[in-house]
Amino acid sequence: MYYVYILVSLKTKELYIGFTGNLDKRIAEHNTDKNLSTKHKGTWILVYSEMYKSKEDAKVREHRLKYYGQALNELKKRISGSLQLANLVRGR
């Protein structure tokens, strides 16, 4: 299985979109600064994921979310509650 995921940084509130074959391992890599794109940006929490059987389907979806603003905007509307919760966790 392959996953498209969205993380939010508790430090910067920045979103990160990625895809992987091992979601737990990948999140751990983000949180231990093993990814250059997310390094030194604090703790990352998972706010959304989608599962695909096809690696190609996951790659296409990730690309659309990253490079087509409309796709990401629609998803942000669908997960607005999760994004708000991530911001509340940051405020603790």
Helices and strands as residue ranges (DSSP letters): E 2-9, E 15-20, H 23-31, E 44-52, H 55-67, H 69-78, H 80-90
